[in-house]
Amino acid sequence: MIVRDLKDADIAVLREIYDRAKHDFSWPELMKQDEVSVIVDDYDVPLMAACSKVIPEVTLICAPGGKLHALIKLEGIRLLHESLRDKLVRRGFTEALASVPADLEKNYGRHLQRHFGWEPISPTYRIGDWKKAGT
């Protein structure tokens, strides 16, 4: 196996692999990605690929428990959502990933989805220190 950069001819093969696999995530727009690496066999046929795209990570910091009424907390989340959305759109972003405290996800997850269009994704992994990961 060899790892190399994406070629235009790879996209159709990778799309076929994606369609056969029936992944739960949407097809990435490979030509818009910041980086794409492709694994090919000895005949230069793509076997798999990984692509990265710069997406802002949003972290919600919110006091746990009942200090705020549930409707007040939801209104605060709405205001933060709209404010950050507007800032990120001005910078050219179309999406973000949000880290949400577990208790907030448990109590407000369906509201985040219904009112703000947030989509839960799983599994998601955070890749930390690149240098340590391979040793």
C-alpha distance (Angstrom), angle and dihedral (degrees) to the residues before:
residue distance angle dihedral
M1 . . .
I2 3.76 . .
V3 3.79 129.9 .
R4 3.79 117.4 -142.3
D5 3.80 142.1 150.8
L6 3.79 122.0 -77.5
K7 3.80 119.3 -84.9
D8 3.80 122.7 -159.9
A9 3.81 89.7 -116.1
D10 3.83 90.4 59.2
I11 3.78 94.9 65.4
A12 3.82 96.8 76.0
V13 3.82 91.8 48.0
L14 3.80 92.7 47.2
R15 3.80 90.6 46.9
E16 3.81 89.5 54.3
I17 3.82 90.1 50.5
Y18 3.80 89.9 48.8
D19 3.82 92.9 49.1
R20 3.83 92.8 48.3
A21 3.81 91.7 48.6
K22 3.83 93.0 53.6
H23 3.81 92.2 -145.8
D24 3.81 118.7 -163.7
F25 3.80 91.4 -131.7
S26 3.78 126.8 76.6
W27 3.79 122.8 -99.5
P28 3.81 109.6 -91.3
E29 3.77 118.0 -125.1
L30 3.79 92.0 -117.4
M31 3.76 97.1 -168.5
K32 3.81 90.3 56.5
Q33 3.80 94.6 50.6
D34 3.77 121.5 113.5
E35 3.78 92.1 -134.5
V36 3.81 134.7 5.4
S37 3.80 126.1 -175.3
V38 3.80 120.5 -171.4
I39 3.81 128.9 -161.2
V40 3.81 111.4 -145.7
D41 3.78 134.2 -178.2
D42 3.82 125.8 -122.3
Y43 3.83 89.2 -79.3
D44 3.84 92.8 53.9
V45 3.83 92.3 -108.1
P46 3.82 112.5 147.2
L47 3.81 115.2 -113.5
M48 3.81 99.6 173.5
A49 3.79 141.9 -20.1
A50 3.77 141.5 -156.8
C51 3.75 123.4 -153.5
S52 3.75 132.7 -173.1
K53 3.74 130.1 -154.0
V54 3.77 128.5 -177.2
I55 3.80 108.5 -111.3
P56 3.79 123.3 168.3
E57 3.79 116.0 -114.9
V58 3.78 114.1 -139.2
T59 3.79 121.0 -161.5
L60 3.79 119.2 -162.4
I61 3.80 113.6 -148.2
C62 3.77 110.1 -163.7
A63 3.81 133.3 156.6
P64 3.81 111.7 -108.9
G65 3.75 123.7 -125.9
G66 3.76 132.9 21.6
K67 3.82 105.3 -39.3
L68 3.80 88.9 112.7
H69 3.78 124.1 45.4
A70 3.81 110.5 -110.9
L71 3.82 93.1 -114.1
I72 3.81 91.7 49.2
K73 3.80 90.5 50.4
L74 3.81 91.2 49.2
E75 3.81 90.6 48.8
G76 3.82 89.8 51.1
I77 3.80 90.1 51.4
R78 3.81 89.6 50.0
L79 3.81 91.8 52.3
L80 3.81 92.0 47.8
H81 3.81 91.1 46.0
E82 3.80 92.6 52.9
S83 3.80 94.5 43.1
L84 3.81 95.2 50.0
R85 3.80 92.1 40.8
D86 3.80 90.8 56.0
K87 3.81 92.5 46.7
L88 3.80 93.4 48.5
V89 3.81 94.2 45.0
R90 3.82 89.3 53.7
R91 3.82 87.3 55.5
G92 3.82 91.1 52.5
F93 3.81 100.6 -102.4
T94 3.80 120.9 138.0
E95 3.81 98.8 -173.1
A96 3.80 143.6 17.6
L97 3.78 139.0 -165.0
A98 3.79 116.5 -123.6
S99 3.79 127.9 -152.7
V100 3.78 107.6 -152.1
P101 3.82 126.5 -175.6
A102 3.82 112.6 -105.4
D103 3.82 94.7 -118.2
L104 3.78 91.1 51.3
E105 3.81 91.3 49.0
K106 3.81 90.0 50.0
N107 3.81 94.8 49.2
Y108 3.81 101.7 31.8
G109 3.82 106.1 22.9
R110 3.78 95.5 108.0
H111 3.83 90.6 46.4
L112 3.82 90.9 51.9
Q113 3.78 88.7 53.1
R114 3.80 98.5 42.7
H115 3.82 101.2 39.1
F116 3.81 101.9 32.4
G117 3.80 104.2 24.1
W118 3.80 94.4 -118.4
E119 3.80 111.5 164.0
P120 3.80 121.3 -149.8
I121 3.80 112.1 -132.3
S122 3.75 126.7 -167.0
P123 2.87 141.5 -142.2
T124 3.75 99.1 27.1
Y125 3.77 123.3 165.1
R126 3.76 129.8 -166.2
I127 3.78 112.2 -136.9
G128 3.76 107.3 -149.1
D129 3.77 129.6 176.4
W130 3.81 104.7 10.4
K131 3.80 93.3 -162.5
K132 3.83 95.1 54.3
A133 3.82 95.4 41.8
G134 3.79 94.8 71.8
T135 3.78 98.2 45.0
